[in-house]
Every structure is written in C-alpha cells, then in structure tokens.
Amino acid sequence: MAGEGRQQKTEKNMIKWLWLSFAVIVLDQITKRIAEYQLVQFAPMEILPFLNFTLVYNQGAAFSFLSDAGGWQRWFFTLLAIGVSIILVWWMAKLQREEAGTAAGLALIVGGAIGNVIDRIWHGHVIDFIDMHYAGYHWPVFNIADSAITVGAVWLIAANLLQGANPPPKAS
C-alpha cells in the first residue's frame, strides 16, 4: 500500500513536468508557423543589432550536420529523438519530488526533441529562424525547440552538479 501511494505521487510529479514539455512543443510550433508566414527564406529581418529572424529549413541535425545526406537522416534523427525522449520520460517517472531541477531539465529536452520531430515528420525538415550574430559572425540559425534542448541540458548538468555537491539530507 505504501509503495502504491509513492508511485501515484511520482506519476503526479511526472505529469506536472510533462506539461512543461507540452508548453515547449506548443510555443515551438506556434513560433515556427509565424516564421513561415512572416519571413522569406534566407532573407534576414533585423530585430536587434545582434539578432535577426531568418527562415531556414534544416534537413540535418544541429549545425546542419548531415543535411546533405540524401534523405535517410530525416528518419534516423526522428527515430533517435523519439527513442531518447522515451528514455528521458522513463527517467523522469523515476524521479522523486526533490529532484525538480533534474525533472525540469529533462522536460525541456523532451519538449524540444518532440518539437523538432513534429517538423521532420510533417515537413521533412526542421524550421529554424533565430539568427544570432556579432561582428559578421553568425551562430547557426536555430528555433525554440533547439533553445529548450540547450537550456534543458545545461539545467540538467547544473542540477546534478549542485545535487552532487550538496546531497539531500538522509532520513533517519
């Protein structure tokens, strides 16, 4: 009985974090639709001196890795992202309430991964539009999903480093 109550609390905690994943997916998809309707491919729209919105279609992975591989990469990256997302959701289900930092990082990564999977399935490519630059040097164009994956990974690492440096007190 006690194990059953603990499992329900863990599942309730996981569902809370899956809402964060869902919010990332929705925000990502909305901003990509706006980008497609408002921007012309490869035509930068200056927003700030270091920020343009530029519509780009990425058939590869991060930094256009394997973008010219002939098409097989679409399904490879789709299956890879789905597989990793399943593992991360399973991990999230095992977390305790005190591991909120880890759960938040995992939720952001899952939301970002699924946001890009949706693009790959529906369009055959990922829609990118955020173009950061400085002194003529441009970071590869990215999107909200990519940002969530990056922030989630940094958050996950930081949460686990901080947890390792300051372990929670043991119940006596």
TORKOL-204459 format. One record per residue (C-alpha): x, y, z; residue number from 1; residue in three letters. Coordinates in Angstrom, 1 decimal. Example, Ala and Ser with C-alpha at 12.3 -4.5 7.8 and 13.67 -1.06 7.14 Angstrom:
2
node east:12.3 | north:-4.5 | up:7.8 | num:1 | residuo:ALA
node east:13.7 | north:-1.1 | up:7.1 | num:2 | residuo:SER
//
This chain:
172
node east:0.0 | north:0.0 | up:0.0 | num:1 | residuo:MET
node east:2.7 | north:2.5 | up:0.9 | num:2 | residuo:ALA
node east:4.6 | north:1.7 | up:-2.4 | num:3 | residuo:GLY
node east:1.4 | north:2.3 | up:-4.3 | num:4 | residuo:GLU
node east:0.9 | north:5.8 | up:-2.7 | num:5 | residuo:GLY
node east:4.5 | north:6.7 | up:-3.5 | num:6 | residuo:ARG
node east:4.0 | north:5.6 | up:-7.1 | num:7 | residuo:GLN
node east:1.0 | north:7.8 | up:-7.5 | num:8 | residuo:GLN
node east:2.9 | north:10.8 | up:-6.1 | num:9 | residuo:LYS
node east:5.8 | north:10.1 | up:-8.5 | num:10 | residuo:THR
node east:3.4 | north:9.8 | up:-11.5 | num:11 | residuo:GLU
node east:1.6 | north:13.0 | up:-10.5 | num:12 | residuo:LYS
node east:5.0 | north:14.7 | up:-10.3 | num:13 | residuo:ASN
node east:6.0 | north:13.4 | up:-13.7 | num:14 | residuo:MET
node east:2.7 | north:14.6 | up:-15.3 | num:15 | residuo:ILE
node east:3.4 | north:18.1 | up:-13.9 | num:16 | residuo:LYS
node east:6.8 | north:18.2 | up:-15.7 | num:17 | residuo:TRP
node east:5.3 | north:16.8 | up:-18.9 | num:18 | residuo:LEU
node east:3.1 | north:19.9 | up:-19.0 | num:19 | residuo:TRP
node east:6.4 | north:21.9 | up:-19.4 | num:20 | residuo:LEU
node east:7.3 | north:19.6 | up:-22.3 | num:21 | residuo:SER
node east:3.9 | north:20.3 | up:-23.8 | num:22 | residuo:PHE
node east:4.3 | north:24.0 | up:-23.4 | num:23 | residuo:ALA
node east:7.7 | north:23.9 | up:-25.2 | num:24 | residuo:VAL
node east:6.1 | north:22.0 | up:-28.1 | num:25 | residuo:ILE
node east:3.2 | north:24.4 | up:-28.4 | num:26 | residuo:VAL
node east:5.4 | north:27.5 | up:-28.2 | num:27 | residuo:LEU
node east:7.9 | north:26.0 | up:-30.7 | num:28 | residuo:ASP
node east:5.2 | north:25.1 | up:-33.2 | num:29 | residuo:GLN
node east:3.4 | north:28.4 | up:-33.0 | num:30 | residuo:ILE
node east:6.6 | north:30.4 | up:-33.5 | num:31 | residuo:THR
node east:7.6 | north:28.2 | up:-36.4 | num:32 | residuo:LYS
node east:4.3 | north:28.8 | up:-38.1 | num:33 | residuo:ARG
node east:4.6 | north:32.6 | up:-37.6 | num:34 | residuo:ILE
node east:8.1 | north:32.4 | up:-39.0 | num:35 | residuo:ALA
node east:6.9 | north:30.6 | up:-42.1 | num:36 | residuo:GLU
node east:4.1 | north:33.1 | up:-42.7 | num:37 | residuo:TYR
node east:6.0 | north:36.2 | up:-42.0 | num:38 | residuo:GLN
node east:9.5 | north:35.6 | up:-43.3 | num:39 | residuo:LEU
node east:11.1 | north:34.9 | up:-46.6 | num:40 | residuo:VAL
node east:13.6 | north:32.0 | up:-46.7 | num:41 | residuo:GLN
node east:17.2 | north:33.3 | up:-46.3 | num:42 | residuo:PHE
node east:16.1 | north:37.0 | up:-46.1 | num:43 | residuo:ALA
node east:17.1 | north:38.3 | up:-42.7 | num:44 | residuo:PRO
node east:14.7 | north:40.6 | up:-40.8 | num:45 | residuo:MET
node east:16.8 | north:42.6 | up:-38.3 | num:46 | residuo:GLU
node east:15.2 | north:42.6 | up:-34.8 | num:47 | residuo:ILE
node east:18.2 | north:43.8 | up:-32.7 | num:48 | residuo:LEU
node east:21.8 | north:44.7 | up:-33.7 | num:49 | residuo:PRO
node east:22.8 | north:41.1 | up:-32.8 | num:50 | residuo:PHE
node east:19.5 | north:39.3 | up:-33.7 | num:51 | residuo:LEU
node east:17.8 | north:38.6 | up:-37.0 | num:52 | residuo:ASN
node east:14.9 | north:36.4 | up:-37.8 | num:53 | residuo:PHE
node east:15.8 | north:34.4 | up:-40.9 | num:54 | residuo:THR
node east:13.8 | north:31.5 | up:-42.2 | num:55 | residuo:LEU
node east:15.9 | north:28.4 | up:-42.9 | num:56 | residuo:VAL
node east:15.0 | north:24.8 | up:-43.5 | num:57 | residuo:TYR
node east:17.4 | north:22.3 | up:-41.8 | num:58 | residuo:ASN
node east:17.3 | north:18.7 | up:-43.1 | num:59 | residuo:GLN
node east:20.1 | north:17.7 | up:-40.8 | num:60 | residuo:GLY
node east:20.7 | north:17.8 | up:-37.1 | num:61 | residuo:ALA
node east:22.4 | north:20.5 | up:-35.0 | num:62 | residuo:ALA
node east:24.5 | north:22.9 | up:-37.1 | num:63 | residuo:PHE
node east:23.0 | north:21.2 | up:-40.3 | num:64 | residuo:SER
node east:25.0 | north:18.1 | up:-39.5 | num:65 | residuo:PHE
node east:24.2 | north:15.5 | up:-42.3 | num:66 | residuo:LEU
node east:21.9 | north:18.0 | up:-44.0 | num:67 | residuo:SER
node east:23.0 | north:16.8 | up:-47.5 | num:68 | residuo:ASP
node east:23.0 | north:13.1 | up:-46.7 | num:69 | residuo:ALA
node east:20.3 | north:12.2 | up:-49.2 | num:70 | residuo:GLY
node east:17.2 | north:11.9 | up:-47.1 | num:71 | residuo:GLY
node east:17.8 | north:8.9 | up:-44.8 | num:72 | residuo:TRP
node east:18.8 | north:11.3 | up:-42.0 | num:73 | residuo:GLN
node east:15.2 | north:12.5 | up:-41.6 | num:74 | residuo:ARG
node east:14.1 | north:9.2 | up:-40.3 | num:75 | residuo:TRP
node east:17.3 | north:8.4 | up:-38.4 | num:76 | residuo:PHE
node east:17.0 | north:11.7 | up:-36.4 | num:77 | residuo:PHE
node east:13.2 | north:11.2 | up:-36.0 | num:78 | residuo:THR
node east:13.7 | north:7.7 | up:-34.5 | num:79 | residuo:LEU
node east:16.7 | north:8.8 | up:-32.4 | num:80 | residuo:LEU
node east:14.7 | north:11.7 | up:-30.9 | num:81 | residuo:ALA
node east:11.7 | north:9.6 | up:-30.2 | num:82 | residuo:ILE
node east:13.9 | north:6.9 | up:-28.6 | num:83 | residuo:GLY
node east:15.8 | north:9.4 | up:-26.4 | num:84 | residuo:VAL
node east:12.5 | north:11.1 | up:-25.4 | num:85 | residuo:SER
node east:11.1 | north:7.7 | up:-24.3 | num:86 | residuo:ILE
node east:14.2 | north:7.1 | up:-22.2 | num:87 | residuo:ILE
node east:14.0 | north:10.6 | up:-20.7 | num:88 | residuo:LEU
node east:10.3 | north:10.3 | up:-19.8 | num:89 | residuo:VAL
node east:11.1 | north:6.9 | up:-18.2 | num:90 | residuo:TRP
node east:13.9 | north:8.6 | up:-16.2 | num:91 | residuo:TRP
node east:11.5 | north:11.5 | up:-15.3 | num:92 | residuo:MET
node east:9.0 | north:8.9 | up:-14.0 | num:93 | residuo:ALA
node east:11.6 | north:7.5 | up:-11.6 | num:94 | residuo:LYS
node east:12.5 | north:10.9 | up:-10.1 | num:95 | residuo:LEU
node east:11.4 | north:12.0 | up:-6.6 | num:96 | residuo:GLN
node east:9.8 | north:15.3 | up:-5.9 | num:97 | residuo:ARG
node east:13.1 | north:16.7 | up:-4.5 | num:98 | residuo:GLU
node east:14.7 | north:16.2 | up:-7.9 | num:99 | residuo:GLU
node east:12.8 | north:19.1 | up:-9.5 | num:100 | residuo:ALA
node east:15.9 | north:20.5 | up:-11.2 | num:101 | residuo:GLY
node east:16.6 | north:17.2 | up:-13.0 | num:102 | residuo:THR
node east:12.9 | north:16.9 | up:-13.9 | num:103 | residuo:ALA
node east:12.8 | north:20.4 | up:-15.4 | num:104 | residuo:ALA
node east:15.9 | north:19.8 | up:-17.5 | num:105 | residuo:GLY
node east:14.5 | north:16.5 | up:-18.8 | num:106 | residuo:LEU
node east:11.1 | north:18.1 | up:-19.6 | num:107 | residuo:ALA
node east:12.8 | north:20.9 | up:-21.6 | num:108 | residuo:LEU
node east:14.9 | north:18.4 | up:-23.6 | num:109 | residuo:ILE
node east:11.8 | north:16.2 | up:-24.3 | num:110 | residuo:VAL
node east:9.7 | north:19.2 | up:-25.4 | num:111 | residuo:GLY
node east:12.5 | north:20.4 | up:-27.7 | num:112 | residuo:GLY
node east:13.1 | north:17.0 | up:-29.2 | num:113 | residuo:ALA
node east:9.4 | north:16.4 | up:-29.9 | num:114 | residuo:ILE
node east:9.0 | north:19.9 | up:-31.3 | num:115 | residuo:GLY
node east:11.7 | north:19.1 | up:-33.9 | num:116 | residuo:ASN
node east:10.3 | north:15.6 | up:-34.5 | num:117 | residuo:VAL
node east:7.0 | north:17.1 | up:-35.5 | num:118 | residuo:ILE
node east:8.8 | north:19.2 | up:-38.1 | num:119 | residuo:ASP
node east:10.7 | north:16.3 | up:-39.5 | num:120 | residuo:ARG
node east:7.5 | north:14.2 | up:-39.8 | num:121 | residuo:ILE
node east:5.3 | north:16.9 | up:-41.2 | num:122 | residuo:TRP
node east:7.7 | north:18.8 | up:-43.4 | num:123 | residuo:HIS
node east:10.8 | north:16.6 | up:-43.9 | num:124 | residuo:GLY
node east:13.0 | north:19.3 | up:-42.3 | num:125 | residuo:HIS
node east:13.2 | north:21.4 | up:-39.2 | num:126 | residuo:VAL
node east:12.1 | north:25.0 | up:-39.4 | num:127 | residuo:ILE
node east:14.8 | north:27.4 | up:-37.9 | num:128 | residuo:ASP
node east:14.5 | north:31.2 | up:-37.7 | num:129 | residuo:PHE
node east:16.6 | north:32.7 | up:-34.8 | num:130 | residuo:ILE
node east:19.8 | north:34.1 | up:-36.2 | num:131 | residuo:ASP
node east:22.3 | north:35.4 | up:-33.6 | num:132 | residuo:MET
node east:25.3 | north:37.3 | up:-34.8 | num:133 | residuo:HIS
node east:28.2 | north:39.5 | up:-33.8 | num:134 | residuo:TYR
node east:30.8 | north:41.4 | up:-35.9 | num:135 | residuo:ALA
node east:29.8 | north:39.5 | up:-39.0 | num:136 | residuo:GLY
node east:30.0 | north:36.1 | up:-37.3 | num:137 | residuo:TYR
node east:26.7 | north:34.2 | up:-37.2 | num:138 | residuo:HIS
node east:25.7 | north:31.3 | up:-34.9 | num:139 | residuo:TRP
node east:23.9 | north:28.6 | up:-36.8 | num:140 | residuo:PRO
node east:20.2 | north:29.5 | up:-37.1 | num:141 | residuo:VAL
node east:18.0 | north:27.8 | up:-34.5 | num:142 | residuo:PHE
node east:14.5 | north:27.6 | up:-33.1 | num:143 | residuo:ASN
node east:12.6 | north:27.5 | up:-29.7 | num:144 | residuo:ILE
node east:13.0 | north:23.6 | up:-29.6 | num:145 | residuo:ALA
node east:16.7 | north:23.9 | up:-30.0 | num:146 | residuo:ASP
node east:16.8 | north:26.5 | up:-27.3 | num:147 | residuo:SER
node east:14.8 | north:24.3 | up:-24.9 | num:148 | residuo:ALA
node east:17.1 | north:21.3 | up:-25.6 | num:149 | residuo:ILE
node east:20.2 | north:23.5 | up:-24.8 | num:150 | residuo:THR
node east:18.7 | north:25.1 | up:-21.7 | num:151 | residuo:VAL
node east:17.4 | north:21.8 | up:-20.6 | num:152 | residuo:GLY
node east:20.9 | north:20.1 | up:-21.0 | num:153 | residuo:ALA
node east:22.6 | north:23.0 | up:-19.1 | num:154 | residuo:VAL
node east:19.9 | north:22.9 | up:-16.4 | num:155 | residuo:TRP
node east:20.2 | north:19.1 | up:-16.1 | num:156 | residuo:LEU
node east:24.0 | north:19.3 | up:-15.7 | num:157 | residuo:ILE
node east:23.8 | north:22.2 | up:-13.2 | num:158 | residuo:ALA
node east:21.1 | north:20.5 | up:-11.1 | num:159 | residuo:ALA
node east:23.1 | north:17.3 | up:-10.9 | num:160 | residuo:ASN
node east:26.4 | north:19.1 | up:-10.1 | num:161 | residuo:LEU
node east:24.7 | north:21.1 | up:-7.4 | num:162 | residuo:LEU
node east:22.9 | north:18.0 | up:-6.1 | num:163 | residuo:GLN
node east:26.3 | north:16.1 | up:-6.0 | num:164 | residuo:GLY
node east:28.0 | north:19.0 | up:-4.2 | num:165 | residuo:ALA
node east:25.1 | north:19.3 | up:-1.7 | num:166 | residuo:ASN
node east:23.4 | north:15.9 | up:-1.3 | num:167 | residuo:PRO
node east:20.0 | north:16.0 | up:0.3 | num:168 | residuo:PRO
node east:19.9 | north:15.0 | up:4.0 | num:169 | residuo:PRO
node east:19.3 | north:11.3 | up:4.7 | num:170 | residuo:LYS
node east:16.1 | north:10.5 | up:6.6 | num:171 | residuo:ALA
node east:16.9 | north:8.9 | up:9.9 | num:172 | residuo:SER
//
